[in-house]
């Protein structure tokens, strides 16, 4: 609702003569008069000194005290109709209802602006309602996730929590059964987005060449043809839900200590009643275009960390492309309304960059499989996470970690400790089998995979190599060599991790008979950044 890219003008408060306003109301209720009323500090409850006003194409937001007050503009666009008081009231209530799913403490409610005796306006008065206002609790602009990203304040823990928030939201969201064009689900729903975008790109011939648009059209139509059955099946399976619809960094804030999704789309179900993967694809694309594929990869791995719905990854390139295309269109539209030459050029550059990204997402090559092995404390998980963003198509490889899968098998949190009795050979075989199964499903969907496990037994290493051969993808096995004392100190320093390994466990592993080791062996005794860089170099040489 309150975006950093919008300029905020502070309204100097002074007593105004209401005669002019009253005259306007006598003829008809002029929304400009209501907005002028909302600019006055004495229009609000409490001691308000100043009011900040933010203007967007569809709404005006007033920041007063610890609240934000949003009034929809009386406008009608091809994609949005707020032209009547009733529609503005209905959509205001829908906005509150939808956003209370994810931000119940942020959205307070809807209040009327009323016309009182003497032709005076009042917020939540007893007179005739002349406008509707969404009331929210105010938060600092630096709590928006795009601002936090710019100052490098998005920690791994915060991004992991964000992935959990989105997954929980999607799991609880209402399933949509209405078919397109009443919703944005299935193949027809995404086809509408793609084709509308292509039409607008063709019209913007001064921005995009006919050859470039034809290239995007061909790639998009090919992807749609390949994915039609999957997308329609996902709708039948209940994976099309009442989602957010506009899930990018500016619509996420840190509120009351947790990542909070807000400003969900309420005005068009074709944009919000969509496949859950298409919903989160906006965030992944946004992080990727901010050049933070590491965070985008973390969101992907958190969202799919339980191994559910991996087949959906086949649609991710198309969804990312469509999201980038939407951003390209928005940049073109915004450029046309800019007077400043520098801003116009910046928006033109943005449009081109997003358009090129829309093409690139659909040009991804074959996936690959990497297995990272080593004894406990060798740094496998650190290396896997550092390597994953650079492997395969955006936003990088899916990580299948044996320690996490083991916890999921027992229905406990990642950091819960399991007794030693659960670490049987039979249990380990089941964990490795599940890890390979998840990898197979993700590879089938075109996503590269990194396996993170000890791989102490030759049959486990052979199984990983055989999986790659069966899938027809390139394979890279990496073994991390670390001195025993270093591994022990790392284990003892761990906290909040999925591994249950102790120094005693490591001592037993050291005496394992590993058998022939034909994987690439990397000295992992140094700083993690250096080890990750070495591993990337090996992966680049081997996988291209």
MARBAMAR-80788 format. One line per field, with one value per residue (C-alpha): residue number from 1; residue in one letter; x, y, z. Coordinates in nm, 4 decimals, decimal comma, always signed. Last residue first. Layout:
# MARBAMAR-80788
resi (NUM ...)
resn (a ...)
east (X ...)
north (Y ...)
up (Z ...)
END
This chain:
# MARBAMAR-80788
resi (544 543 542 541 540 539 538 537 536 535 534 533 532 531 530 529 528 527 526 525 524 523 522 521 520 519 518 517 516 515 514 513 512 511 510 509 508 507 506 505 504 503 502 501 500 499 498 497 496 495 494 493 492 491 490 489 488 487 486 485 484 483 482 481 480 479 478 477 476 475 474 473 472 471 470 469 468 467 466 465 464 463 462 461 460 459 458 457 456 455 454 453 452 451 450 449 448 447 446 445 444 443 442 441 440 439 438 437 436 435 434 433 432 431 430 429 428 427 426 425 424 423 422 421 420 419 418 417 416 415 414 413 412 411 410 409 408 407 406 405 404 403 402 401 400 399 398 397 396 395 394 393 392 391 390 389 388 387 386 385 384 383 382 381 380 379 378 377 376 375 374 373 372 371 370 369 368 367 366 365 364 363 362 361 360 359 358 357 356 355 354 353 352 351 350 349 348 347 346 345 344 343 342 341 340 339 338 337 336 335 334 333 332 331 330 329 328 327 326 325 324 323 322 321 320 319 318 317 316 315 314 313 312 311 310 309 308 307 306 305 304 303 302 301 300 299 298 297 296 295 294 293 292 291 290 289 288 287 286 285 284 283 282 281 280 279 278 277 276 275 274 273 272 271 270 269 268 267 266 265 264 263 262 261 260 259 258 257 256 255 254 253 252 251 250 249 248 247 246 245 244 243 242 241 240 239 238 237 236 235 234 233 232 231 230 229 228 227 226 225 224 223 222 221 220 219 218 217 216 215 214 213 212 211 210 209 208 207 206 205 204 203 202 201 200 199 198 197 196 195 194 193 192 191 190 189 188 187 186 185 184 183 182 181 180 179 178 177 176 175 174 173 172 171 170 169 168 167 166 165 164 163 162 161 160 159 158 157 156 155 154 153 152 151 150 149 148 147 146 145 144 143 142 141 140 139 138 137 136 135 134 133 132 131 130 129 128 127 126 125 124 123 122 121 120 119 118 117 116 115 114 113 112 111 110 109 108 107 106 105 104 103 102 101 100 99 98 97 96 95 94 93 92 91 90 89 88 87 86 85 84 83 82 81 80 79 78 77 76 75 74 73 72 71 70 69 68 67 66 65 64 63 62 61 60 59 58 57 56 55 54 53 52 51 50 49 48 47 46 45 44 43 42 41 40 39 38 37 36 35 34 33 32 31 30 29 28 27 26 25 24 23 22 21 20 19 18 17 16 15 14 13 12 11 10 9 8 7 6 5 4 3 2 1)
resn (x x x x x x x x x x x x x x x x x x x x x x x x x x x x x x x x x x x x x x x x x x x x x x x x x x x x x x x x x x x x x x x x x x x x x x x x x x x x x x x x x x x x x x x x x x x x x x x x x x x x x x x x x x x x x x x x x x x x x x x x x x x x x x x x x x x x x x x x x x x x x x x x x x x x x x x x x x x x x x x x x x x x x x x x x x x x x x x x x x x x x x x x x x x x x x x x x x x x x x x x x x x x x x x x x x x x x x x x x x x x x x x x x x x x x x x x x x x x x x x x x x x x x x x x x x x x x x x x x x x x x x x x x x x x x x x x x x x x x x x x x x x x x x x x x x x x x x x x x x x x x x x x x x x x x x x x x x x x x x x x x x x x x x x x x x x x x x x x x x x x x x x x x x x x x x x x x x x x x x x x x x x x x x x x x x x x x x x x x x x x x x x x x x x x x x x x x x x x x x x x x x x x x x x x x x x x x x x x x x x x x x x x x x x x x x x x x x x x x x x x x x x x x x x x x x x x x x x x x x x x x x x x x x x x x x x x x x x x x x x x x x x x x x x x x x x x x x x x x x x x x x x x x x x x x x x x x x x x x x x x x x x x x x x x x x x x x x x x x x x x x x x x)
east (+2,9627 +2,9003 +3,2531 +3,4456 +3,1698 +3,1162 +3,4867 +3,4960 +3,1826 +3,3431 +3,6538 +3,4397 +3,2397 +3,5613 +3,6905 +3,3661 +3,3614 +3,7049 +3,9561 +3,9513 +3,7357 +4,0113 +3,8076 +3,7910 +3,6158 +3,4388 +3,6114 +3,6147 +3,6801 +3,5704 +3,4678 +3,5685 +3,4344 +3,6788 +3,6347 +3,2592 +3,2752 +3,4655 +3,2211 +2,9305 +3,1160 +3,1793 +2,8065 +2,5842 +2,2182 +2,2125 +1,9101 +2,0826 +1,9870 +2,3324 +2,6665 +2,9970 +3,0653 +3,0192 +3,2548 +3,5209 +3,4969 +3,5224 +3,8346 +3,9971 +3,9231 +4,0923 +3,8581 +3,8098 +3,4856 +3,3795 +3,2100 +3,0151 +2,9089 +2,6454 +2,5132 +2,1541 +1,9939 +1,7514 +1,8642 +2,2282 +2,1751 +2,0041 +2,2893 +2,5428 +2,3384 +2,2892 +2,6624 +2,7385 +2,4948 +2,6274 +2,9828 +2,8920 +2,9876 +2,7534 +2,7428 +2,4435 +2,3520 +2,2150 +2,2073 +1,9350 +1,8800 +1,5203 +1,3744 +1,0537 +1,1920 +1,4971 +1,2688 +1,0924 +1,4179 +1,5722 +1,2727 +1,2995 +1,6737 +1,6248 +1,3436 +1,5710 +1,8501 +1,6165 +1,4836 +1,8377 +1,9313 +1,6405 +1,7412 +2,0997 +1,9769 +1,9959 +1,6623 +1,8139 +2,0495 +1,7564 +1,6330 +1,6975 +1,4524 +1,6114 +1,4345 +1,0992 +0,9527 +0,7327 +0,9733 +1,0114 +1,0399 +1,3383 +1,5112 +1,4380 +1,6104 +1,9268 +1,9320 +1,9364 +1,7729 +1,8713 +1,6872 +1,9259 +1,9203 +1,6721 +1,6744 +1,8051 +2,0976 +2,3496 +2,4629 +2,2054 +2,2880 +2,6618 +2,6480 +2,3674 +2,5439 +2,8761 +2,7234 +2,5306 +2,8400 +3,0691 +3,2922 +3,1286 +2,9894 +3,1880 +3,1769 +2,9463 +2,8072 +2,6056 +2,5378 +2,2663 +2,2157 +1,9280 +1,9077 +1,8945 +1,7016 +1,5689 +1,2289 +1,3671 +1,5899 +1,2983 +1,1206 +1,4605 +1,5112 +1,1733 +1,2589 +1,5859 +1,4203 +1,1452 +1,3962 +1,6060 +1,2974 +1,2163 +1,5634 +1,5376 +1,2087 +1,3463 +1,6440 +1,4204 +1,1854 +0,8294 +0,7173 +0,3698 +0,4852 +0,7632 +0,5148 +0,3353 +0,6594 +0,7721 +0,4392 +0,4698 +0,8215 +0,7025 +0,4243 +0,6741 +0,8943 +0,5956 +0,5121 +0,8713 +0,8841 +0,5607 +0,6868 +1,0172 +0,8334 +0,5923 +0,8097 +0,8557 +0,4986 +0,6206 +0,7851 +0,4444 +0,5583 +0,9253 +0,9087 +1,1548 +0,9573 +0,8870 +1,2164 +1,4188 +1,2518 +1,2842 +1,6527 +1,7082 +1,5544 +1,7805 +2,0931 +1,9547 +1,9920 +2,0582 +1,7542 +1,6104 +1,6387 +1,4697 +1,1768 +1,1559 +1,1382 +0,8776 +0,6618 +0,7035 +0,5341 +0,1927 +0,2573 +0,3463 +0,0161 -0,1749 -0,4064 -0,7094 -0,5317 -0,4909 -0,7946 -0,9856 -0,9696 -1,0120 -0,8831 -0,5102 -0,3167 -0,1808 -0,0069 +0,2267 +0,3996 +0,7465 +0,7636 +0,8802 +0,5631 +0,5620 +0,8520 +0,7050 +0,6023 +0,4185 +0,7259 +0,9153 +0,6750 +0,3609 +0,1009 -0,1634 -0,2044 -0,3684 -0,7243 -0,6273 -0,5310 -0,3499 -0,6790 -0,5967 -0,8287 -0,6381 -0,3117 -0,4443 -0,5131 -0,1592 -0,0029 -0,2049 -0,1317 +0,2403 +0,4008 +0,1758 +0,2186 +0,5956 +0,5943 +0,3640 +0,5919 +0,9092 +0,7506 +0,6017 +0,9306 +1,1169 +0,8450 +0,8732 +1,2489 +1,2114 +0,9461 +1,1823 +1,0888 +1,0766 +0,9703 +0,7479 +0,5365 +0,2239 +0,3868 +0,4821 +0,1205 -0,0078 +0,2595 +0,1523 -0,2123 -0,1060 +0,1003 -0,1558 -0,4427 -0,2339 -0,1761 -0,5485 -0,6139 -0,3578 -0,5211 -0,6273 -0,6715 -1,0366 -1,3689 -1,1952 -1,1095 -1,2703 -1,4256 -1,2979 -1,0716 -0,9373 -0,9394 -0,5976 -0,4676 -0,1834 -0,1029 -0,0691 +0,1418 +0,3746 +0,3994 +0,4808 +0,7358 +0,9177 +0,9188 +1,0627 +1,3457 +1,4028 +1,4213 +1,6627 +1,8853 +1,9004 +1,7366 +1,9111 +2,1383 +2,0553 +1,8803 +1,7168 +1,5615 +1,4220 +1,2709 +1,1415 +0,9456 +1,0431 +1,2391 +0,9047 +0,8108 +0,4764 +0,1276 -0,1682 -0,4302 -0,7622 -0,9384 -1,1565 -1,4934 -1,6557 -1,9786 -2,1638 -2,4614 -2,4427 -2,3545 -1,9776 -1,6932 -1,4571 -1,6521 -1,7260 -1,9195 -2,2123 -2,3746 -2,5240 -2,2835 -2,1496 -1,9820 -1,6430 -1,6996 -1,4628 -1,3175 -1,1088 -0,7955 -0,5590 -0,2102 -0,2982 -0,4660 -0,1822 -0,1842 -0,5520 -0,6438 -0,5367 -0,8335 -1,0967 -0,9479 -0,9181 -1,2661 -1,4039 -1,2363 -1,3512 -1,7131 -1,6874 -1,5146 -1,7691 -2,0554 -1,9090 -1,8819 -1,5866 -1,3487 -1,3091 -0,9753 -0,8230 -0,9427 -0,9235 -1,1990 -1,1333 -1,2977 -0,9743 -0,9681 -0,9135 -0,6478 -0,5893 -0,2607 -0,2442 +0,0161 -0,0231 -0,1656 -0,0366 -0,2861 -0,3003 -0,4548 -0,5614 -0,5605 -0,2878 -0,0925 -0,0705 +0,0913 -0,0087 +0,1648 -0,0472 +0,0975 +0,0306 -0,2257 -0,3506 -0,6188 -0,8971 -0,8494 -0,9971 -0,8057 -0,4851 -0,6310 -0,5329 -0,8398 -1,0655 -0,8800 -0,9308 -1,3026 -1,3140 -1,1307 -1,3925 -1,6603 -1,9942 -2,2372 -2,3599 -2,3936 -2,0730 -1,8757 -2,0258 -1,9383 -1,5768 -1,5619 -1,7169 -1,4874 -1,2320 -0,9083 -0,7138 -0,3554 -0,1582 +0,1402 +0,0954 +0,4088 +0,4607 +0,5598 +0,7079 +0,6278 +0,9075 +0,9050 +0,5562 +0,2769 +0,0000)
north (-2,6201 -2,9231 -3,0366 -2,7125 -2,5018 -2,7534 -2,7562 -2,3764 -2,3659 -2,6080 -2,3911 -2,0825 -2,2708 -2,3749 -2,0167 -1,8781 -2,1479 -2,0573 -2,3410 -2,7113 -2,8095 -2,9682 -3,0933 -3,4489 -3,4956 -3,8306 -4,1603 -4,2858 -4,6614 -4,8032 -4,5826 -4,8282 -4,6359 -4,5639 -4,1878 -4,2382 -4,3828 -4,0797 -3,8518 -4,0073 -3,9538 -3,5883 -3,5524 -3,5729 -3,4792 -3,2600 -3,0368 -2,7263 -2,4749 -2,4845 -2,6123 -2,5243 -2,8805 -3,0141 -2,7540 -2,8348 -3,2055 -3,1461 -2,9341 -3,1964 -3,4716 -3,2902 -3,2032 -3,3656 -3,2819 -3,5329 -3,4043 -3,6147 -3,4468 -3,5897 -3,4782 -3,5614 -3,8514 -3,9264 -4,2887 -4,1796 -3,9196 -4,1773 -4,4221 -4,1698 -4,1138 -4,4888 -4,5493 -4,3067 -4,4853 -4,8263 -4,7137 -4,6319 -4,3091 -4,0907 -3,8352 -3,6495 -3,3367 -3,4141 -3,1110 -3,0975 -2,9193 -2,8400 -2,9698 -3,1229 -3,4746 -3,3536 -3,2477 -3,5859 -3,7809 -3,5734 -3,6351 -4,0105 -4,0058 -3,8369 -4,0781 -4,3752 -4,2174 -4,1773 -4,5334 -4,6737 -4,4686 -4,6117 -4,9684 -4,8995 -4,7696 -4,4124 -4,4052 -4,5630 -4,2656 -4,0564 -3,7724 -3,4099 -3,1487 -2,8844 -2,9803 -3,0102 -3,3537 -3,5877 -3,8834 -3,9044 -3,5245 -3,5385 -3,7928 -3,5801 -3,2834 -3,4800 -3,6358 -3,3025 -3,2641 -2,9223 -2,7780 -2,6131 -2,2608 -1,9739 -1,9879 -2,2672 -2,4888 -2,4473 -2,1040 -2,0635 -2,4114 -2,3661 -2,1676 -2,3790 -2,7025 -2,5773 -2,4864 -2,8138 -3,0257 -2,8498 -3,1403 -3,1543 -3,5029 -3,6971 -3,6041 -3,6079 -3,3554 -3,5040 -3,2915 -3,3645 -3,1615 -2,9895 -2,9409 -2,5935 -2,2801 -2,0683 -1,9880 -1,7830 -1,5998 -1,4609 -1,3083 -1,1861 -0,9959 -0,8308 -0,7425 -0,5809 -0,3909 -0,2544 -0,1583 +0,0310 +0,2203 +0,2939 +0,4358 +0,6400 +0,7928 +0,8667 +1,0481 +1,2417 +1,3651 +1,4046 +1,0494 +0,9242 +0,7281 +0,5654 +0,4181 +0,2311 +0,0876 -0,0112 -0,1823 -0,3835 -0,5015 -0,5965 -0,8074 -0,9759 -1,0636 -1,2326 -1,4221 -1,5387 -1,6563 -1,8511 -2,0086 -2,1060 -2,2452 -2,4744 -2,7866 -2,7054 -2,8246 -3,1850 -3,1050 -3,0749 -3,2004 -3,2649 -3,1115 -2,8356 -2,7097 -2,3627 -2,3492 -2,4546 -2,2016 -1,9202 -2,0035 -2,0014 -1,6552 -1,5415 -1,6641 -1,5328 -1,1867 -0,9836 -0,7621 -0,9365 -1,2717 -1,1393 -1,0132 -1,3361 -1,5449 -1,3098 -1,3206 -1,6995 -1,7258 -1,6626 -1,8665 -2,1583 -2,1199 -2,1427 -1,8463 -1,6745 -1,3408 -1,1973 -1,3503 -1,2744 -0,9006 -0,6156 -0,7660 -0,7959 -0,8528 -0,5414 -0,7265 -1,0161 -0,9983 -1,1237 -1,1377 -0,9125 -0,7169 -0,6174 -0,6794 -0,5920 -0,7637 -0,5908 -0,4048 -0,7341 -0,8960 -1,1014 -0,9305 -1,2022 -1,2873 -1,6261 -1,7502 -2,0968 -2,3018 -2,6084 -2,7892 -3,1107 -3,0218 -2,6959 -2,8859 -3,1123 -2,8102 -2,6842 -3,0264 -3,0921 -2,7507 -2,7607 -2,8625 -2,6443 -2,3512 -2,3882 -2,3910 -2,0895 -1,8989 -1,9802 -1,8754 -1,5562 -1,4572 -1,5004 -1,3155 -1,0283 -1,0136 -1,0202 -0,7472 -0,5283 -0,4102 -0,0529 +0,1559 -0,1347 -0,0997 -0,2316 -0,5718 -0,5755 -0,5015 -0,7930 -1,0211 -0,9292 -1,0057 -1,3386 -1,4372 -1,3379 -1,5029 -1,8192 -1,8243 -1,8576 -2,0862 -2,3378 -2,3718 -2,0929 -1,7197 -1,7090 -1,6136 -1,6407 -1,9108 -2,1894 -2,1572 -2,4239 -2,2126 -2,3647 -2,1315 -2,0518 -2,2571 -2,4315 -2,1104 -1,9076 -2,1742 -2,1861 -1,8088 -1,7802 -2,0632 -1,8983 -1,5720 -1,7469 -1,8800 -1,5293 -1,3935 -1,6650 -1,6073 -1,2387 -0,9642 -0,6503 -0,5910 -0,2183 -0,2583 -0,5813 -0,4123 -0,1390 -0,3980 -0,5865 -0,2939 -0,2222 +0,0859 +0,2463 +0,2407 +0,0889 +0,2367 +0,0415 +0,0259 +0,1957 +0,1463 +0,4488 +0,4716 +0,7825 +0,9870 +0,8111 +1,0178 +1,1353 +0,9573 +1,0110 +0,7711 +1,0430 +1,3660 +1,6017 +1,9254 +2,0241 +2,2120 +1,8892 +1,5949 +1,4338 +1,1066 +0,9515 +0,5862 +0,3477 +0,0135 -0,2087 -0,2410 -0,4134 -0,4614 -0,6977 -0,9509 -0,9432 -1,2747 -1,3693 -1,0156 -0,9158 -1,0735 -0,9373 -0,5872 -0,5664 -0,7114 -0,4397 -0,1723 -0,3442 -0,3290 +0,0339 +0,1434 -0,0492 +0,1141 +0,4618 +0,4120 +0,4354 +0,1979 -0,0258 -0,1966 -0,3857 -0,1725 +0,1332 +0,3118 +0,5793 +0,7201 +0,6912 +0,4470 +0,6002 +0,4643 +0,5771 +0,4861 +0,4937 +0,5727 +0,9474 +1,0341 +0,8820 +0,9502 +0,7143 +0,8001 +0,5233 +0,3796 +0,5646 +0,6244 +0,9299 +0,9359 +1,2050 +1,2756 +1,4339 +1,6528 +1,7401 +1,4796 +1,4769 +1,2112 +1,1329 +1,2480 +1,5346 +1,7852 +1,7045 +1,8167 +1,6267 +1,4032 +1,7035 +1,7819 +1,4208 +1,4527 +1,7712 +1,5995 +1,3244 +1,5765 +1,5034 +1,6778 +2,0343 +2,1048 +1,9141 +2,1611 +2,4522 +2,2865 +2,2526 +2,6202 +2,7177 +2,4918 +2,7635 +2,5949 +2,5997 +2,5011 +2,1836 +2,1692 +1,8559 +1,6477 +1,5090 +1,1492 +1,0381 +0,6863 +0,4385 +0,3391 +0,1977 +0,2427 +0,0000)
up (-1,8098 -1,5902 -1,5116 -1,5391 -1,3838 -1,1041 -1,0176 -1,0083 -0,7985 -0,5520 -0,5267 -0,4633 -0,1983 -0,0235 -0,0314 +0,1094 +0,3802 +0,5131 +0,4936 +0,5820 +0,2842 +0,0717 -0,2228 -0,3537 -0,6861 -0,6659 -0,7471 -0,3878 -0,3681 -0,0319 +0,2569 +0,5302 +0,8284 +1,1144 +1,0930 +1,1030 +1,4557 +1,5859 +1,4072 +1,5954 +1,9235 +1,8361 +1,7861 +1,4789 +1,5264 +1,2152 +1,1581 +1,2918 +1,5611 +1,7211 +1,5986 +1,7717 +1,8893 +1,5375 +1,3930 +1,6547 +1,5728 +1,1994 +1,2518 +1,4752 +1,2221 +0,9342 +0,6454 +0,3033 +0,1233 -0,1422 -0,4574 -0,7076 -1,0307 -1,2602 -1,5974 -1,6810 -1,8683 -1,5854 -1,5573 -1,5743 -1,3019 -1,0813 -1,1418 -1,0095 -0,6946 -0,6420 -0,6856 -0,4034 -0,1733 -0,2766 -0,1992 +0,1632 +0,3415 +0,1386 +0,4249 +0,2806 +0,0813 -0,2662 -0,4953 -0,7593 -1,0911 -1,1814 -1,5099 -1,3758 -1,4172 -1,2241 -0,9380 -0,9329 -0,9463 -0,6673 -0,4456 -0,5041 -0,4416 -0,1045 -0,0194 -0,0898 +0,1146 +0,4126 +0,3826 +0,3659 +0,6717 +0,8686 +0,7801 +0,8832 +1,2162 +1,3396 +1,5210 +1,8342 +1,8690 +1,9845 +1,7620 +1,8517 +1,7293 +1,5047 +1,1840 +1,3566 +1,4235 +1,2201 +1,2312 +0,8552 +0,8453 +1,0796 +0,8536 +0,5467 +0,7114 +0,7928 +0,4430 +0,2639 -0,0794 -0,2131 -0,5143 -0,7540 -0,8864 -0,9081 -1,2022 -1,4235 -1,3396 -1,0589 -0,9420 -0,6625 -0,5210 -0,4547 -0,1329 +0,0073 -0,0834 +0,0566 +0,3913 +0,4002 +0,3296 +0,5771 +0,6846 +1,0281 +0,9818 +0,7220 +0,3577 +0,0609 -0,1878 -0,4731 -0,7802 -1,0341 -1,3519 -1,5288 -1,9058 -2,0540 -1,9625 -2,2503 -2,0995 -1,8112 -2,0579 -2,2594 -1,9600 -1,8377 -2,1614 -2,1122 -1,7531 -1,8619 -2,1464 -1,9238 -1,6567 -1,9113 -2,0249 -1,6621 -1,6047 -1,9254 -1,8180 -1,4720 -1,6240 -1,8635 -1,5883 -1,7135 -1,6415 -1,7395 -2,0461 -1,8466 -1,6023 -1,8801 -2,0165 -1,6657 -1,5985 -1,9189 -1,8269 -1,4776 -1,6271 -1,8568 -1,5610 -1,3956 -1,7156 -1,7502 -1,3893 -1,4413 -1,7621 -1,5982 -1,2898 -1,4738 -1,4504 -1,0819 -1,0262 -1,0188 -0,6846 -0,5150 -0,1739 -0,1000 +0,2465 +0,1623 -0,1361 +0,0078 +0,1978 -0,1038 -0,3331 -0,0799 -0,0337 -0,4071 -0,4337 -0,1497 -0,3286 -0,6574 -0,5157 -0,8311 -0,7648 -1,0733 -0,8926 -0,5802 -0,7891 -0,9887 -0,6722 -0,5248 -0,8380 -0,8627 -0,5225 -0,6795 -0,9936 -0,7674 -0,5807 -0,9081 -0,9388 -0,7932 -0,7506 -1,0999 -1,2696 -0,9496 -1,0301 -0,7797 -0,4557 -0,5149 -0,1924 -0,0236 +0,2608 +0,3355 +0,6741 +0,7603 +1,1418 +1,4253 +1,4836 +1,1185 +0,8811 +0,5453 +0,2245 -0,0596 -0,1792 -0,2121 -0,4577 -0,4067 -0,6206 -0,6593 -0,2915 -0,3357 -0,3513 -0,4670 -0,7711 -0,6361 -0,5739 -0,7592 -1,0485 -1,0897 -1,0853 -1,3603 -1,5802 -1,5292 -1,5932 -1,9098 -2,0571 -1,9720 -2,2999 -2,5126 -2,2790 -2,2917 -2,6722 -2,6808 -2,4456 -2,6402 -2,9685 -2,8265 -2,6620 -2,9918 -3,1834 -2,9346 -2,9904 -3,3704 -3,3653 -3,1691 -2,8224 -2,6928 -2,9935 -3,0985 -2,7843 -2,9576 -3,0041 -2,6362 -2,5411 -2,7479 -2,6004 -2,2491 -2,3188 -2,4668 -2,1646 -1,9016 -2,0911 -2,1358 -1,7600 -1,6935 -1,9884 -1,8624 -1,5230 -1,2911 -1,3371 -1,2376 -1,3998 -1,7384 -1,6490 -1,4438 -1,1004 -0,8580 -0,6399 -0,3169 -0,0178 +0,1250 +0,4202 +0,2353 +0,0489 +0,3675 +0,5364 +0,2341 +0,2255 +0,5955 +0,5772 +0,2883 +0,4820 +0,7875 +0,5722 +0,4370 +0,7917 +0,9024 +0,6008 +0,6885 +0,4852 +0,6129 +0,3139 +0,2965 -0,0390 +0,0744 +0,3753 +0,1533 -0,0819 +0,2225 +0,3581 +0,7194 +0,6075 +0,5247 +0,8925 +0,9783 +1,0101 +1,1339 +0,8653 +0,7925 +0,4598 +0,3865 +0,2139 +0,0671 +0,0712 +0,3511 +0,4656 +0,8238 +1,1461 +1,1429 +1,0753 +0,9507 +0,9252 +0,6400 +0,6889 +0,4716 +0,7599 +0,8879 +0,8336 +0,5188 +0,6062 +0,5388 +0,6093 +0,7896 +0,6817 +0,9088 +1,1214 +0,8789 +1,0250 +1,3084 +1,0801 +0,8239 +0,6342 +0,6207 +0,7266 +0,3786 +0,2055 +0,4435 +0,4474 +0,0703 +0,0258 +0,2522 +0,0429 -0,2766 -0,1650 -0,0579 -0,3769 -0,5826 -0,3957 -0,4368 -0,8105 -1,0530 -0,8791 -1,1867 -1,2509 -1,5460 -1,8384 -1,6129 -1,4236 -1,1665 -0,8530 -0,6562 -0,3700 -0,0289 +0,2067 +0,5651 +0,7381 +1,1178 +1,3859 +1,3503 +1,0126 +0,6894 +0,4109 +0,1147 -0,2211 -0,4550 -0,8058 -0,9951 -0,6765 -0,4525 -0,1096 +0,1403 +0,4692 +0,7427 +1,0134 +1,3776 +1,4814 +1,8409 +1,8483 +1,6053 +1,2467 +1,0458 +1,2595 +1,0707 +0,7390 +0,4255 +0,4586 +0,3972 +0,0739 -0,0315 +0,0348 -0,1719 -0,4565 -0,4411 -0,5362 -0,3736 -0,6014 -0,6396 -0,2677 -0,2106 -0,4195 -0,2282 +0,1026 -0,0077 -0,1013 +0,2307 +0,4311 +0,4950 +0,5772 +0,9027 +0,8498 +0,8061 +0,5774 +0,3694 +0,3532 +0,0080 -0,0276 -0,3600 -0,4657 -0,5180 -0,1507 -0,1669 +0,0848 +0,0000)
END
